[in-house]
Amino acid sequence: MATRLSTLPSRPGVTLTLGLFLAWFVTDVTGQSLQSPADFLGYELGSRFSRHHQVVDYFEHVAANSDRVSLQQYGETYEGRPLMLAFVGTEDRVADLEAVRRGNMSRAGLDESASPGQVPIVWLSYNVHGNESVSTEASMATLYELVRPGGSSEWLENTLVVIDPCINPDGRDRYANWYNETVGFRPNADPAAREHREPWPGGRTNHYHFDLNRDWAWQTQQESQHRLALYNSWLPQVHVDFHEQGVDSPYYFAPAAEPYHDAITDWQRAFQDSVGTNHARYFDKNGWLYFTREVFDLFYPGYGDTYPTFNGGIGMTYEQGGSGRAGLAIRTAEGDTLTLGDRIEHHHTTGLSTVETTSRVADRVLDEFSRFYKDAVERPQGTYRTFIMKASSGSQRLATVASHLDKLGIEYGTVSTPSRRVNGRDYRTGASASAQAEAGDLVVNVRQPKGVLTRVLLEPDPRVPDSLTYDITAWALPYAYGLDAVATEADIQPTAPFEVEPSPSASGSQPYAYALRWDSPEDVAFLAAALQAGINARVNTEPFRTRGASFEAGTVLFTRAGNEPLGQAFHTRVTSLAGDHNIELTPLASGRVLEGSDFGSNRVRFVTAPKVMVATGSPVSSYSAGQIWHWFEQQLGYQVSMVNAEDLGGIDLDDYDVLVLPSGSYGRILTDSVLDDIRTWVRGGGRLVAIDGAARSLVGKDGFDIQRKEAADGDDDDEPADRLRDYGDRTRAGLTENVSGAVFRTRVDPSHPLGFGMGRGYYTLRRSSSGFEYLEDGWNVGVIEAGSRLSGKVGAEARDGVEESLAFGAQDMGRGVVIYLMDDPLFRAFWYEGRLLMGNAVFLSGR
């Protein structure tokens, strides 16, 4: 189907053709020349994909030629592209945006010195997924329509519109550049044509292959950090996240699918219905297909619809059919031709319709926004009132959590004197426990403006309705950070600021050694920095006691022996680096210990900087490879070699100490020849780290001990009731077999190098119902025991497969080791505790 000049929403009762909004050349109220996107760019929107610099240029042109627009650059991507947004409103509001912002924060109870704002803010976010590329094109059309004379500017009397034309410029330019280079002199609608077959890793993700639409609550990526710092200073009443879905799906808009998190208010639900009704009016008029209340739920807090919702707004996702396969034109399964112009028109329509709907009920939108924040303080919902994160978790962990809460705008503190003892839920056991808040604990109370977000991110086991969900169902920060914590119904208010004192500098005049208590991801980062600075280390594989202190297995030692080339600079370099990383080192006067192994023992292993190779490219999961890449480069500052998995057979593995296989399906890669090379290399002392899908790919391979867990007797019986189930119940029946991103308590052997520093146990995030047998000829370092589920949705039939199974383990092979990590420890970079496990695998494991 060719692009039609269908009607789009402008003012009530007025229609605007696609040709008009693309081609008008007008003069605005200032008398300056305001050009349409087509006139400025020199081509019609929909005829090609615009590169990011062209979009930036057009937004700058509009801002320079309209008093209704103000631009703000709020950061840069990893590849140096600008991140920017446009504020669009009446001339007086645009001229005094700070007053508008402060007024809005006043309504949230976050700026007591400002008067409550009088205009709702509609924030339109485009292209968080780079290859869902129509969004940015539509943003230019929408900006122009809102400011051109005779357009939809009257809605700006009751709203301030914020347009972020591209959240993910790196991913979008990756897609746009590839497509523009690949397409022929005219687009080919044949789905088999190469222009519809995007190469690995695709443009969906950012530079490090992260899905930025899963990162709103965690802010692990540079783009998210820049954007959320600004977003949290405005807190819009309405937020729209523009997406694309499969080519054969038409268009999705609000209201969302179940499950809704039970923190979502009746008003937030009702406004979604109002918006959907208005959208449907335009889509019905044009005969466009659409659907609502399916697939896209409101539960996981890291999305561009849920995070705004938990911050008092109405967050919505809009999904246009197309995505990275569609290109400029593609033939659908029904035989129609879907064009980029069609896709632009649909997103343009819903964007304007959202502004229109908000404008019509502006006062109600403002009142409900204020009520949301007032109720959070005065009438908090949910079971728990206070979350106590114990000082026993470690100062480094608590400091990192506090930094995360700062980014989210969540208030916290500690207590100056111990509270009364209260009953609560212990995060580690999942059982009831008696506890009290003590000085040094990090205490968070839900009675605060950000109380709803606090509850959503900290409650130990959110109620999951009996329905399919789009993502994980467990994410509580105490699990992600590996904390000792208690959630209680008691109302305990912090009475003092929470502060982590800087670690004391190592004292003593040139001691024999410095000891690092190995128990946090920050210790991994410090060791990585030390090794790269030319400082060798040792790890004591047994507990030991000196005259003044006791140390656990896994304690890292920095001795003068082994670092002779540094001479007197050894002490300065070690202590200076420790100060930079806020790491506490214990100076030791002697290499002789009272209990355990002396530092010259073979049980105290020498540690040097490993040379690391990471497999990447097809068929590796781009997410998993990106998480590992980001961990090494951004969190550790450690250089690794990213190599194409397809090249493994031609690389001399002896040049490397560690080979990391990210999750993926390696069937065609792990040929007999490649497996022979890997086994020979491991036997010679190499360390193979196989993560998730990579470990699964080794099942049944000669020499590798990993095996799938077999069903218990009777589990696979074909019961008559199963054969007689109704077809309409197929989706619900499937829930019993699913694990929807659940947290399990893992018993850890802290005497093994893979378990060093993890004596308290480990929270693993399981996203599959597959289970794996305990290793017969290896070390079952982390195992999921029966009754270990702590949080998240686990189907009744799936539980048996997961429990009594391997979480992570090690298999000795000659002088080397194979490490199996059945759950990705670096998942989305927010599973903080997994960084310690990964650090053990890369730096301390081996023989």
C-alpha positions, 0 to 999 in steps of 0.5 A, a space after each residue: 500500500 502506497 503512502 496516503 495523504 491521510 488526515 492527522 490531528 491538528 486543532 479540534 475539527 481541523 485536519 492537516 494533510 501529510 503533504 502540507 505539514 511536510 511542504 509548507 514554507 511559512 513565516 512565523 510571528 517573529 517575521 523570520 523564516 521557519 521551514 518545514 522539515 522537507 524544505 530544510 533537509 532537502 528531502 521529504 520525510 519518509 523518503 530516507 532516514 535522517 542522520 542524527 546531525 541532520 535532526 539536531 540541525 533541524 531542531 536548532 533551525 526551529 529554535 532559532 526561528 520560533 519564540 515558542 521553542 527552546 533547546 537544551 543539550 543535556 549530555 553526550 552519548 558514549 560516541 560523542 553525539 549530542 543528547 538534546 531536547 526541545 521545550 515547546 510552549 507559549 512564548 512567556 513559558 519558554 522565556 521562563 522555563 525555570 519558573 515552570 520547572 520549579 512550579 512543577 516540582 512544588 506540586 510534587 512537594 520537592 520545592 517548597 519555596 515555589 508556587 504550584 505550577 499551572 501547566 501540565 508537562 507532556 514529555 515525548 521521548 523518541 527512538 530509545 531503540 535505535 533501529 525503531 527508526 521512524 520515531 525520530 523522523 516523526 519527532 521533526 514533523 510533530 515539532 513543526 506542527 506544534 509551532 507553525 502558524 495555523 498548526 496545533 499551537 493552541 494546545 500549548 496554552 494548556 501544556 508545555 511539551 518536551 520533545 526528545 527526538 532521539 534517546 539513543 543516537 548511537 544506535 540510530 545512526 548505526 542503523 541509519 548509516 547501514 540502511 542508507 548504505 545498503 538500500 538500492 536506488 529505490 527501496 525493495 519491499 521484498 522481505 527477503 531483500 538484504 535491506 531488511 536483514 540488519 547485521 549483528 548487533 543491530 541498531 536497537 542498543 547503544 554503544 555497549 549494546 544495552 537496551 536503554 528502555 530497560 535502564 530507566 530505574 538503574 541508570 547504568 548507561 551514560 545516556 540514561 544518567 544524563 537524561 534522568 538527571 534532567 527528567 527527575 528535575 522536571 517530573 512531567 505529568 505525561 510521558 510517551 515512549 515511542 517504539 516499533 514492533 513487528 512488521 505484521 503488527 499494526 499499531 499499539 497504544 494505551 491502555 496497557 495490558 495487565 499486569 499493572 503494578 498495584 502501586 498504579 492509581 485509578 486515575 493513572 489507569 483512567 487517563 490511559 483509557 482517555 488517551 486511547 479513546 482519543 487516539 482511536 477516534 483518529 485511527 477509526 477516521 482513517 481506517 488504520 488498524 490498532 490494538 490496546 490492552 495486549 502484550 505491553 504491561 506496566 509492571 517492571 520499573 525500568 521502562 519508559 512507561 513504568 518509571 514515569 508512572 511510579 514518579 506520578 506521571 502517566 507513562 505510555 508506550 506507543 508501538 508502530 509496526 515496522 522496526 528494523 526490518 521495515 526499512 523504507 518499505 516492506 511487504 507485510 504478510 497480508 500483502 500490503 506495503 508498509 512505508 516509512 511515510 505510513 509509520 511517520 504519520 501514525 506516530 505523528 498522530 498519536 503524539 499530537 493526540 496525546 497533547 490534545 487530550 492532556 490540554 483538554 483536562 489540564 486542571 485534572 491532570 495537575 490536581 491528580 499529580 499533586 494528589 499522587 505526591 501528597 498521598 505518598 507522604 500522608 497515606 502510603 500504600 503497600 505492606 512495608 513502611 521502612 526498609 533497613 539496610 544493615 551496616 553489616 552489608 559493608 560500607 562499600 555496598 551501602 555507599 553505592 546504594 546511597 549513590 543510586 538512591 541519590 540519582 532517583 531522588 529517594 530520601 534516606 538516612 540513618 538513626 542516631 540511636 537504635 530503634 525499638 526492635 520490630 518484626 519484619 521480613 529478612 531479605 536473605 531468608 525470606 522469613 519473618 525476623 526481629 530487627 532494629 535500626 542502628 547507627 550506620 544502617 541505611 534507613 529508607 522510609 516510604 513517607 516521602 514524595 518519592 514514596 511510591 518509587 521507593 516502595 516499588 524498588 525496595 519491597 522484597 516480593 511484589 505481588 505478581 498477578 496471574 498473567 504473563 508479563 513482558 519482563 522480570 518480576 523481581 528486582 529489589 535493590 537489596 537483592 541486586 546489591 547483595 545486602 543484609 536487609 529487613 523490610 518492616 511495617 513499623 514506621 521508623 524515620 531516619 534521624 541523622 544523615 547517612 554518611 560513609 567515612 572515607 577509608 583510612 589510609 594504610 599506616 605503617 612504615 613500608 610494611 611487609 604486605 598490604 591485605 585487602 579484604 575481598 568482599 565487594 565489587 569495588 575490591 575487584 575494580 581496585 585489583 584490576 587497577 592495581 594489576 594494570 598499574 604494574 602491581 602484582 598481587 597474591 591471594 590467600 586461598 585459606 583463612 588466616 590470622 595475624 597478631 592483630 586481625 583475622 582474614 577470610 579465604 580470598 584475601 588479596 595480598 600486595 607484597 614487596 616480594 614479586 614487586 621488586 621492579 617498583 622499588 620504593 615506589 611500591 608503597 606509594 603506588 599501592 596506597 595512592 591507588 587505594 585512596 583513589 578507590 576509597 579502599 581500606 588496606 591493612 598493613 602487615 608487618 610480617 609474612 608469618 601468620 599465627 593461623 593459616 598459611 604463611 605468605 610464601 606458601 603454595 596456598 598463597 597464589 601469585 596473581 598477575 594481570 590476565 590477558 582476556 579475550 571475549 567472544 562477540 558477534 553472531 551468534 553471541 547475545 549482543 546484550 551479554 557481550 555488551 554487558 561484559 564489554 561495559 564491565 571491563 571498560 567502564 567499571 574496571 577500566 581494563 582492556 580486553 580483546 573483543 573477537 568475533 566468535 566465528 574467528 575462534 578457530 583461527 586464533 592462537 588461544 595460548 596468547 590469552 589467559 582467559 576466554 569469556 563466552 557470553 551467552 549465546 547459541 554456539 552450536 555452529 561455532 563449537 565445531 569438533 576442531 574448535 572444541 579440541 583447541 579450547 580443551 587443549 588450551 584449558 588443560 595448559 592452564 587457560 580459564 574458560 568462563 561460559 555464561 548462561 547460553 554459552 554454558 548450555 552450548 557445552 552440554 553433551 560436549 566431550 570433556 565438559 561436565 555440565 548436564 541438564 537436569 532431568 525431570 523427576 519420576 512422574 514429572 513428564 507423565 501425560 495426565 488426562 487433564 492436561 490433554 483435555 485443557 481448553 485452547 482458550 486457557 493455553 496462555 494461562 496454562 503456560 504460566 506454570 512452566 515459566 520463570 519470569 525473572 525470579 530471585 533465588 537464594 544461592 548457597 555458596 562455598 566461600 572456600 573455592 576461588 569462585 566463591 571468595 568473598 561470598 560467605 553470606 550467600 548470593 542472590 541469583 536472578 534466574 530467567 529460565 525454567 531450565 535446571 542443571 545437574 550438580 557437577 559430578 567431577 567439578 566444584 558446585 560452588 553456588 547451588 539453588 537449594 529447595 525452598 530458595 525462591 525469594 522473589 518473583 514469579 515462578 510457575 509451579 511446574 518450573 520450580 522443580 527444575 530450578 531448585 536443587 540445581 547448579 547456579 555456578 561451578 568450576 571444573 578442573 581440566 588439567 592445569 586450567 579450569 572451566 567456569 559455568 555461570 548459569 545466570 548472567 552475573 552482569 545482567 543489565 549492569 544493575 545486578 551489582 553483586 554479580 560483579 564480584 562473582 565475575 571478578 572471581 571468575 576472571 581474576 582469582 579462579 584457576 589452579 
